[in-house]
Amino acid sequence: MRGLSDISDLIEAHAPMRGLLAAVASLRLPDAWIGAGFVRNAVWDALHERAFALASLEDVDVVFFDPANPRAERDHTLQENLGRLHPGPVWQVKNQARMHVRNGDGPYDGTADAIARWPETATAIAARLVGRRVEIMAPHGVDDLLALKVRPTPAFLGKMDIYRERLARKNWAERWPKLTFVDGPPAVTTP
């Protein structure tokens, strides 16, 4: 696996993942994606030569951006709708237009801006179905994800206690022993 198109191909080849993306697309939410472990776990499993199973996800993180209707109640209704459309996974739906308040950030200007502020570069990635193709969004690129490196995003360099507590709680090293954990800033890569 060497880049965005390989990640897209991996997800496209996995019918259950495509099914979840199709369920989210059917809601026609503005700037909607499935992110975090949905993409990260599938890639890390592939790089550890393991089959990815949806059952291995703790939840399916759906993010979208709609400043016109940021109510949390809407997110709960959408979670219930997704549960009816595609029962099985635990759906987590969050309108990123309000999440800056919970995260102690300034307002986000879209889903990509919100995802860029997630804890790890390898987690700050999302996918969506556009027509028949899977599109990948990775504000910090995919180098760390593909190199099995876990490091904080620039937004989390000032929140290292939260970052480290999260890593301890996740216990990723046990599941993916090839991971390398880096506390410093992400490497700068040229396009």
Buried (B, 14 or more C-beta within 10 A) or exposed (E): EEEBEBBBEBBBEBEBBBBBBEBBBEBEBBBBBBBBBBBBBBBBBBBBEEEBEBEEBEEBBBBBBBBEEBEEEBBEEBBEBBBEBBEEBEBBBBBBBBBBEEBEEEEBEBBBBBBBBBBBBBBBBBBBBEEEEBBBBBBBBBBBBBBBBBBBBEBBBEBEEBBBEBBEEBEBBEBBEEBEEBEEEBBEEEE
